[in-house]
């Protein structure tokens, strides 16, 4: 759901943050976070799974692979991904606070100009 929202809102958000010049290039840079995030999450999950599969006693061994069963297999993946999500949330809040004044000024100017024209 989050990636879908980012994909849908990225065009308007990109043009508002960076201006109308080079919207295509800026949009591609912003959208690149979706596959990079998926790649990093998959790599992190695999790394944690493999580490826990080898170090946890009682895991099943089938031919050449070790199968990890239970909560401990992905616990640290969720902890790290939660920390990454909190970092993203904090970045979004800081961006909101940074641009809030500009949007208030824009809206104030737009309503005063609209009242003069009418």
DSSP file (Angstrom, degrees, kcal/mol; ACC not computed):
  #  RESIDUE AA STRUCTURE BP1 BP2  ACC     N-H-->O    O-->H-N    N-H-->O    O-->H-N    TCO  KAPPA ALPHA  PHI   PSI    X-CA   Y-CA   Z-CA
    1    1 A X     >        0   0    0      0, 0.0     4,-2.1     0, 0.0     5,-0.2   0.000 360.0 360.0 360.0 -40.4    0.0    0.0    0.0
    2    2 A X  H  >  +     0   0    0      2,-0.2     4,-2.5     1,-0.2     5,-0.2   0.928 360.0  47.5 -65.5 -44.9    2.8    2.4    0.8
    3    3 A X  H  > S+     0   0    0      1,-0.2     4,-2.6     2,-0.2    -1,-0.2   0.881 110.4  53.5 -64.3 -37.3    4.7    1.7   -2.5
    4    4 A X  H  > S+     0   0    0      2,-0.2     4,-2.2     1,-0.2    -1,-0.2   0.905 110.4  46.5 -63.8 -41.0    1.4    2.2   -4.4
    5    5 A X  H  X S+     0   0    0     -4,-2.1     4,-2.9     2,-0.2     5,-0.3   0.926 112.2  50.3 -65.7 -44.0    0.8    5.6   -2.8
    6    6 A X  H  X S+     0   0    0     -4,-2.5     4,-1.5     1,-0.2    -2,-0.2   0.924 111.8  48.3 -60.0 -43.8    4.4    6.7   -3.4
    7    7 A X  H  < S+     0   0    0     -4,-2.6     4,-0.4     1,-0.2    -1,-0.2   0.900 115.6  43.9 -64.0 -40.7    4.1    5.6   -7.0
    8    8 A X  H  < S+     0   0    0     -4,-2.2     4,-0.3     1,-0.2     3,-0.3   0.879 121.5  37.2 -73.2 -37.7    0.8    7.5   -7.5
    9    9 A X  H  X S+     0   0    0     -4,-2.9     4,-2.5     1,-0.2     5,-0.3   0.561  92.6  89.8 -91.3  -9.0    1.7   10.7   -5.6
   10   10 A X  H  X S+     0   0    0     -4,-1.5     4,-2.8    -5,-0.3     5,-0.2   0.835  81.9  55.9 -63.0 -35.2    5.4   10.9   -6.8
   11   11 A X  H  > S+     0   0    0     -4,-0.4     4,-2.1    -3,-0.3    -1,-0.2   0.958 114.5  37.1 -64.1 -50.4    4.7   13.0   -9.9
   12   12 A X  H  > S+     0   0    0     -4,-0.3     4,-1.9     2,-0.2    -2,-0.2   0.894 118.8  49.7 -70.3 -38.0    2.9   15.8   -8.1
   13   13 A X  H  X S+     0   0    0     -4,-2.5     4,-2.5     2,-0.2     5,-0.2   0.917 110.8  50.4 -65.6 -42.1    5.2   15.6   -5.1
   14   14 A X  H  X S+     0   0    0     -4,-2.8     4,-2.6    -5,-0.3     5,-0.3   0.924 111.3  47.2 -62.3 -45.4    8.3   15.7   -7.3
   15   15 A X  H  X S+     0   0    0     -4,-2.1     4,-1.2    -5,-0.2    -1,-0.2   0.846 114.5  47.5 -67.9 -31.8    7.1   18.7   -9.2
   16   16 A X  H  < S+     0   0    0     -4,-1.9    -2,-0.2    -5,-0.2    -1,-0.2   0.879 117.0  41.7 -75.5 -36.7    6.2   20.6   -6.1
   17   17 A X  H  < S+     0   0    0     -4,-2.5    -2,-0.2    -5,-0.2    -3,-0.2   0.917 130.6  23.0 -75.1 -43.2    9.4   19.8   -4.3
   18   18 A X  H  < S-     0   0    0     -4,-2.6     3,-0.2     1,-0.3    -3,-0.2   0.455 108.3-116.4-107.6  -2.5   11.9   20.3   -7.1
   19   19 A X     <  -     0   0    0     -4,-1.2    -1,-0.3    -5,-0.3    -2,-0.1  -0.134  40.2 -66.2  88.1 171.8    9.9   22.6   -9.4
   20   20 A X  S >  S+     0   0    0     -4,-0.1     3,-0.9     2,-0.1     2,-0.3   0.640 100.7  99.7 -76.4 -13.6    8.7   22.1  -13.0
   21   21 A X  T 3  S-     0   0    0      1,-0.2     5,-0.1    -3,-0.2    -3,-0.0  -0.556  97.8  -1.8 -75.6 135.7   12.1   21.9  -14.6
   22   22 A X  T 3> S+     0   0    0     -2,-0.3     4,-2.3     1,-0.1    -1,-0.2   0.858  76.8 159.7  56.4  42.4   13.4   18.4  -15.3
   23   23 A X  H <> S+     0   0    0     -3,-0.9     4,-2.8     1,-0.2     5,-0.2   0.888  70.1  55.2 -61.5 -39.4   10.3   16.7  -13.8
   24   24 A X  H  > S+     0   0    0      2,-0.2     4,-2.0     1,-0.2    -1,-0.2   0.922 110.5  43.1 -61.7 -45.9   11.1   13.4  -15.6
   25   25 A X  H  > S+     0   0    0      2,-0.2     4,-1.9     1,-0.2    -1,-0.2   0.933 116.7  46.8 -66.6 -46.4   14.6   13.1  -14.3
   26   26 A X  H  X S+     0   0    0     -4,-2.3     4,-2.3     1,-0.2    -2,-0.2   0.892 110.8  53.2 -63.5 -38.9   13.6   14.0  -10.7
   27   27 A X  H  X S+     0   0    0     -4,-2.8     4,-2.7    -5,-0.2    -1,-0.2   0.917 107.7  50.5 -62.3 -43.4   10.6   11.7  -10.9
   28   28 A X  H  X S+     0   0    0     -4,-2.0     4,-1.2     1,-0.2    -1,-0.2   0.871 109.9  50.8 -63.9 -36.1   12.9    8.7  -11.9
   29   29 A X  H  < S+     0   0    0     -4,-1.9     4,-0.3     2,-0.2    -1,-0.2   0.922 113.0  45.2 -66.5 -43.1   15.2    9.5   -9.0
   30   30 A X  H >< S+     0   0    0     -4,-2.3     3,-1.2     1,-0.2    -2,-0.2   0.906 112.8  50.3 -67.0 -41.2   12.3    9.5   -6.5
   31   31 A X  H >X S+     0   0    0     -4,-2.7     3,-1.7     1,-0.3     4,-0.5   0.713  91.1  79.0 -71.2 -21.1   10.7    6.4   -7.9
   32   32 A X  H 3X S+     0   0    0     -4,-1.2     4,-1.7     1,-0.3    -1,-0.3   0.718  76.5  76.1 -60.6 -20.0   14.0    4.5   -7.8
   33   33 A X  H <> S+     0   0    0     -3,-1.2     4,-2.5    -4,-0.3    -1,-0.3   0.790  84.6  64.2 -64.3 -26.3   13.5    4.0   -4.0
   34   34 A X  H <> S+     0   0    0     -3,-1.7     4,-2.1     2,-0.2    -1,-0.2   0.975 108.9  34.4 -66.2 -55.6   10.9    1.2   -4.7
   35   35 A X  H  X S+     0   0    0     -4,-0.5     4,-2.4     2,-0.2    -1,-0.2   0.870 118.7  53.1 -68.8 -32.2   13.1   -1.4   -6.3
   36   36 A X  H  X S+     0   0    0     -4,-1.7     4,-2.7     2,-0.2     5,-0.2   0.926 110.1  48.2 -65.9 -42.4   16.1   -0.4   -4.2
   37   37 A X  H  X S+     0   0    0     -4,-2.5     4,-2.6     2,-0.2    -2,-0.2   0.903 111.9  49.3 -62.7 -41.7   14.0   -0.9   -1.0
   38   38 A X  H  X S+     0   0    0     -4,-2.1     4,-2.4    -5,-0.2    -1,-0.2   0.910 112.4  48.2 -63.7 -41.9   12.8   -4.2   -2.2
   39   39 A X  H  X S+     0   0    0     -4,-2.4     4,-2.4     2,-0.2    -2,-0.2   0.929 113.5  46.5 -64.2 -45.9   16.3   -5.3   -3.0
   40   40 A X  H  X S+     0   0    0     -4,-2.7     4,-2.7     2,-0.2    -2,-0.2   0.900 112.6  49.9 -64.9 -40.6   17.7   -4.2    0.3
   41   41 A X  H  X S+     0   0    0     -4,-2.6     4,-2.6     2,-0.2    -1,-0.2   0.923 112.2  47.7 -65.0 -43.1   14.8   -5.8    2.2
   42   42 A X  H  X S+     0   0    0     -4,-2.4     4,-2.4     2,-0.2    -2,-0.2   0.909 113.5  47.8 -62.6 -42.4   15.3   -9.1    0.4
   43   43 A X  H  X S+     0   0    0     -4,-2.4     4,-2.5     2,-0.2    -2,-0.2   0.920 113.2  48.0 -65.0 -43.3   19.1   -9.0    1.0
   44   44 A X  H  X S+     0   0    0     -4,-2.7     4,-2.5     2,-0.2     5,-0.2   0.912 112.3  49.2 -63.3 -43.1   18.6   -8.2    4.7
   45   45 A X  H  X S+     0   0    0     -4,-2.6     4,-2.5     1,-0.2    -2,-0.2   0.915 113.1  46.8 -63.1 -43.3   16.0  -11.0    5.1
   46   46 A X  H  X S+     0   0    0     -4,-2.4     4,-2.7     2,-0.2     5,-0.2   0.907 112.5  49.9 -65.6 -41.7   18.3  -13.5    3.4
   47   47 A X  H  X S+     0   0    0     -4,-2.5     4,-2.1     2,-0.2    -2,-0.2   0.931 114.5  43.3 -63.4 -46.4   21.3  -12.5    5.4
   48   48 A X  H  X S+     0   0    0     -4,-2.5     4,-2.5     2,-0.2     5,-0.2   0.907 114.3  51.4 -66.6 -41.6   19.4  -12.7    8.7
   49   49 A X  H  X S+     0   0    0     -4,-2.5     4,-2.5    -5,-0.2    -2,-0.2   0.940 111.7  46.1 -60.9 -48.5   17.8  -16.0    7.7
   50   50 A X  H  X S+     0   0    0     -4,-2.7     4,-1.7     1,-0.2    -1,-0.2   0.899 112.6  50.6 -63.1 -40.6   21.1  -17.6    6.8
   51   51 A X  H  X S+     0   0    0     -4,-2.1     4,-1.6    -5,-0.2    -1,-0.2   0.930 115.3  42.2 -62.3 -45.7   22.8  -16.4    9.9
   52   52 A X  H  X S+     0   0    0     -4,-2.5     4,-1.6    21,-0.3    -2,-0.2   0.820 109.9  57.7 -72.7 -30.8   20.0  -17.8   12.2
   53   53 A X  H  < S+     0   0    0     -4,-2.5    -1,-0.2    -5,-0.2    -2,-0.2   0.873 112.6  40.1 -67.2 -35.8   19.7  -21.0   10.2
   54   54 A X  H  < S+     0   0    0     -4,-1.7    -1,-0.2    -5,-0.2    -2,-0.2   0.815 120.5  42.4 -81.6 -30.8   23.3  -21.9   10.8
   55   55 A X  H  < S+     0   0    0     -4,-1.6     2,-0.6    -5,-0.2    -2,-0.2   0.634  93.3  87.1 -95.4 -13.9   23.6  -20.7   14.4
   56   56 A X  S >< S-     0   0    0     -4,-1.6     3,-1.0    -5,-0.1     2,-0.1  -0.760  74.0-133.8 -92.6 122.5   20.3  -22.0   15.9
   57   57 A X  T 3  S+     0   0    0     -2,-0.6    -2,-0.1     1,-0.2    -3,-0.0  -0.441  86.1  37.9 -70.3 146.5   20.4  -25.6   17.2
   58   58 A X  T 3  S+     0   0    0      1,-0.3    -1,-0.2    -2,-0.1     2,-0.1   0.437  77.3 140.3  95.4   0.7   17.6  -27.9   16.2
   59   59 A X    <   -     0   0    0     -3,-1.0    -1,-0.3    -6,-0.2     2,-0.2  -0.484  55.8-109.5 -75.7 149.3   17.1  -26.6   12.6
   60   60 A X  E     -A   67   0A   0      7,-1.1     7,-3.2    -2,-0.1     2,-0.5  -0.557  23.6-152.2 -81.0 140.1   16.4  -29.2   10.0
   61   61 A X  E     -A   66   0A   0     -2,-0.2     2,-0.5     5,-0.2     5,-0.2  -0.963  12.3-176.7-112.9 121.5   19.0  -30.0    7.4
   62   62 A X  E >   -A   65   0A   0      3,-2.4     3,-2.4    -2,-0.5     2,-0.3  -0.967  60.1 -58.6-120.2 115.9   17.8  -31.3    4.0
   63   63 A X  T 3  S-     0   0    0     -2,-0.5     0, 0.0     1,-0.3     0, 0.0  -0.334 122.0 -13.5  49.7-109.2   20.5  -32.3    1.6
   64   64 A X  T 3  S+     0   0    0     -2,-0.3     2,-0.3    -3,-0.1    -1,-0.3   0.552 122.9  77.2 -96.1  -9.7   22.6  -29.2    1.1
   65   65 A X  E <   -A   62   0A   0     -3,-2.4    -3,-2.4     2,-0.0     2,-0.5  -0.730  65.6-140.4-109.6 153.2   20.3  -26.6    2.7
   66   66 A X  E     -A   61   0A   0     -2,-0.3     2,-0.6    -5,-0.2    -5,-0.2  -0.929  16.6-149.9-108.2 130.4   19.5  -25.7    6.3
   67   67 A X  E     -A   60   0A   0     -7,-3.2    -7,-1.1    -2,-0.5     2,-0.5  -0.895   5.7-154.6-106.3 123.3   15.8  -24.8    7.0
   68   68 A X        -     0   0    0     -2,-0.6     2,-0.4    -9,-0.2   -15,-0.1  -0.835  11.8-169.6 -98.1 129.8   15.1  -22.4    9.8
   69   69 A X        +     0   0    0     -2,-0.5     3,-0.2   -16,-0.1     2,-0.1  -0.956  40.3  26.3-121.3 137.2   11.8  -22.6   11.5
   70   70 A X  S >  S-     0   0    0     -2,-0.4     3,-1.1     1,-0.2     4,-0.4  -0.433  95.3 -53.3 111.7 178.0   10.2  -20.2   14.0
   71   71 A X  G >> S+     0   0    0      1,-0.2     3,-1.0     2,-0.2     4,-1.0   0.810 118.7  67.5 -64.8 -34.7   10.2  -16.6   15.0
   72   72 A X  G 34 S+     0   0    0      1,-0.2     4,-0.4    -3,-0.2    -1,-0.2   0.710  86.1  72.4 -64.1 -19.5   14.0  -16.3   15.5
   73   73 A X  G <4 S+     0   0    0     -3,-1.1   -21,-0.3     1,-0.2    -1,-0.2   0.880 116.9  14.3 -65.3 -37.9   14.6  -16.7   11.7
   74   74 A X  T <> S+     0   0    0     -3,-1.0     4,-2.0    -4,-0.4     5,-0.2   0.328  93.3 106.8-120.5   6.8   13.3  -13.3   10.8
   75   75 A X  H  X S+     0   0    0     -4,-1.0     4,-1.8     1,-0.2     3,-0.1   0.925  85.5  43.7 -55.4 -50.4   13.1  -11.4   14.1
   76   76 A X  H  > S+     0   0    0     -4,-0.4     4,-2.6     1,-0.2    -1,-0.2   0.781 107.4  60.9 -70.2 -25.5   16.1   -9.1   13.4
   77   77 A X  H  > S+     0   0    0     -3,-0.2     4,-2.5     2,-0.2    -1,-0.2   0.943 107.9  44.2 -61.5 -46.1   14.9   -8.5    9.9
   78   78 A X  H  X S+     0   0    0     -4,-2.0     4,-2.2     2,-0.2    -2,-0.2   0.856 112.2  52.9 -68.1 -34.6   11.8   -6.9   11.2
   79   79 A X  H  X S+     0   0    0     -4,-1.8     4,-2.1    -5,-0.2    -2,-0.2   0.953 113.3  42.7 -64.5 -49.0   13.7   -5.0   13.9
   80   80 A X  H  X S+     0   0    0     -4,-2.6     4,-2.2     1,-0.2    -2,-0.2   0.901 115.2  49.2 -65.0 -40.4   16.1   -3.5   11.3
   81   81 A X  H  X S+     0   0    0     -4,-2.5     4,-2.3    -5,-0.2    -1,-0.2   0.868 109.4  53.1 -68.8 -33.8   13.3   -2.8    8.8
   82   82 A X  H  X S+     0   0    0     -4,-2.2     4,-2.3     2,-0.2    -1,-0.2   0.912 108.8  49.6 -63.3 -42.4   11.3   -1.1   11.6
   83   83 A X  H  X S+     0   0    0     -4,-2.1     4,-2.2     1,-0.2    -2,-0.2   0.902 110.8  49.9 -62.6 -40.9   14.2    1.1   12.4
   84   84 A X  H  X S+     0   0    0     -4,-2.2     4,-2.1     2,-0.2    -2,-0.2   0.895 110.2  50.4 -63.9 -40.3   14.5    2.0    8.7
   85   85 A X  H  X S+     0   0    0     -4,-2.3     4,-2.4     2,-0.2    -2,-0.2   0.890 109.2  50.7 -65.8 -39.4   10.8    2.8    8.6
   86   86 A X  H  X S+     0   0    0     -4,-2.3     4,-2.7     2,-0.2    -1,-0.2   0.898 109.0  52.0 -64.7 -40.0   11.1    5.0   11.6
   87   87 A X  H  X S+     0   0    0     -4,-2.2     4,-2.2     2,-0.2    -2,-0.2   0.912 110.5  48.4 -61.0 -42.6   14.0    6.9    9.9
   88   88 A X  H  X S+     0   0    0     -4,-2.1     4,-2.2     2,-0.2    -2,-0.2   0.889 110.8  50.7 -64.2 -39.6   11.8    7.4    6.9
   89   89 A X  H  X S+     0   0    0     -4,-2.4     4,-2.4     2,-0.2    -2,-0.2   0.925 110.4  48.9 -63.6 -45.0    8.9    8.6    9.0
   90   90 A X  H  X S+     0   0    0     -4,-2.7     4,-2.5     1,-0.2    -2,-0.2   0.900 110.6  51.2 -62.1 -40.5   11.2   11.1   10.8
   91   91 A X  H  X S+     0   0    0     -4,-2.2     4,-2.3     2,-0.2    -1,-0.2   0.901 110.2  49.8 -62.7 -40.7   12.5   12.3    7.4
   92   92 A X  H  X S+     0   0    0     -4,-2.2     4,-2.4     2,-0.2    -2,-0.2   0.906 110.6  49.1 -65.0 -41.9    9.0   12.8    6.2
   93   93 A X  H  X S+     0   0    0     -4,-2.4     4,-2.8     2,-0.2    -2,-0.2   0.916 111.6  49.4 -64.2 -42.9    8.0   14.8    9.3
   94   94 A X  H  X S+     0   0    0     -4,-2.5     4,-2.2     2,-0.2    -2,-0.2   0.902 111.1  49.4 -63.0 -40.5   11.1   17.0    8.9
   95   95 A X  H  X S+     0   0    0     -4,-2.3     4,-2.1     2,-0.2    -2,-0.2   0.904 111.3  50.1 -63.9 -41.0   10.3   17.6    5.2
   96   96 A X  H  X S+     0   0    0     -4,-2.4     4,-1.5     1,-0.2    -2,-0.2   0.940 112.1  46.5 -61.2 -47.7    6.7   18.5    6.2
   97   97 A X  H  X S+     0   0    0     -4,-2.8     4,-0.6     1,-0.2    -1,-0.2   0.860 112.5  51.2 -64.3 -34.3    7.9   20.9    8.9
   98   98 A X  H  < S+     0   0    0     -4,-2.2     4,-0.4    -5,-0.2    -1,-0.2   0.867 117.9  36.4 -70.9 -36.3   10.4   22.5    6.5
   99   99 A X  H  X S+     0   0    0     -4,-2.1     4,-2.2     1,-0.2     5,-0.2   0.554  94.5  87.0 -94.5  -8.8    7.9   23.0    3.7
  100  100 A X  H  X S+     0   0    0     -4,-1.5     4,-2.4     1,-0.2     5,-0.2   0.913  89.1  49.4 -58.5 -45.4    4.9   24.0    5.9
  101  101 A X  H  X S+     0   0    0     -4,-0.6     4,-2.5     1,-0.2    -1,-0.2   0.906 110.1  51.1 -61.7 -42.2    5.9   27.7    6.0
  102  102 A X  H  > S+     0   0    0     -4,-0.4     4,-2.4     1,-0.2    -1,-0.2   0.907 111.5  47.1 -63.5 -41.5    6.3   27.8    2.2
  103  103 A X  H  X S+     0   0    0     -4,-2.2     4,-2.6     2,-0.2    -1,-0.2   0.882 111.6  50.7 -68.6 -37.6    2.9   26.3    1.6
  104  104 A X  H  X S+     0   0    0     -4,-2.4     4,-2.4    -5,-0.2    -2,-0.2   0.919 112.2  47.4 -64.0 -42.4    1.2   28.6    4.2
  105  105 A X  H  X S+     0   0    0     -4,-2.5     4,-2.4     2,-0.2    -2,-0.2   0.914 112.6  49.3 -63.8 -43.4    2.8   31.6    2.4
  106  106 A X  H  X S+     0   0    0     -4,-2.4     4,-2.4     2,-0.2    -2,-0.2   0.923 113.1  46.3 -61.6 -45.3    1.8   30.3   -1.0
  107  107 A X  H  X S+     0   0    0     -4,-2.6     4,-2.4     2,-0.2     5,-0.2   0.890 112.1  50.6 -66.4 -39.8   -1.8   29.8    0.2
  108  108 A X  H  X S+     0   0    0     -4,-2.4     4,-2.0     1,-0.2    -1,-0.2   0.917 113.3  45.7 -63.2 -43.8   -2.0   33.2    1.9
  109  109 A X  H  X S+     0   0    0     -4,-2.4     4,-2.1     2,-0.2    -2,-0.2   0.870 112.2  51.8 -67.1 -37.5   -0.7   34.9   -1.3
  110  110 A X  H  X S+     0   0    0     -4,-2.4     4,-2.3    -5,-0.2    -2,-0.2   0.912 111.4  45.7 -68.0 -42.2   -3.1   32.9   -3.5
  111  111 A X  H  X S+     0   0    0     -4,-2.4     4,-1.8     2,-0.2    -2,-0.2   0.870 113.6  49.1 -70.6 -35.6   -6.2   33.8   -1.4
  112  112 A X  H  X S+     0   0    0     -4,-2.0     4,-1.5    -5,-0.2    -1,-0.2   0.882 113.7  46.4 -71.2 -35.9   -5.2   37.5   -1.2
  113  113 A X  H  X S+     0   0    0     -4,-2.1     4,-2.0     2,-0.2    -2,-0.2   0.891 111.6  51.8 -68.8 -39.9   -4.6   37.6   -5.0
  114  114 A X  H  X S+     0   0    0     -4,-2.3     4,-1.6     1,-0.2    -2,-0.2   0.860 109.0  50.8 -65.0 -35.9   -7.9   35.8   -5.6
  115  115 A X  H  < S+     0   0    0     -4,-1.8    -1,-0.2     2,-0.2    -2,-0.2   0.856 110.2  49.4 -71.0 -35.4   -9.8   38.3   -3.4
  116  116 A X  H  < S+     0   0    0     -4,-1.5    -2,-0.2     1,-0.2    -1,-0.2   0.900 110.7  49.8 -70.2 -40.4   -8.3   41.3   -5.3
  117  117 A X  H  <        0   0    0     -4,-2.0    -2,-0.2     1,-0.3    -1,-0.2   0.858 360.0 360.0 -65.9 -37.1   -9.1   39.9   -8.7
  118  118 A X     <        0   0    0     -4,-1.6    -1,-0.3    -5,-0.2    -2,-0.2   0.481 360.0 360.0 -72.6 360.0  -12.7   39.2   -7.7
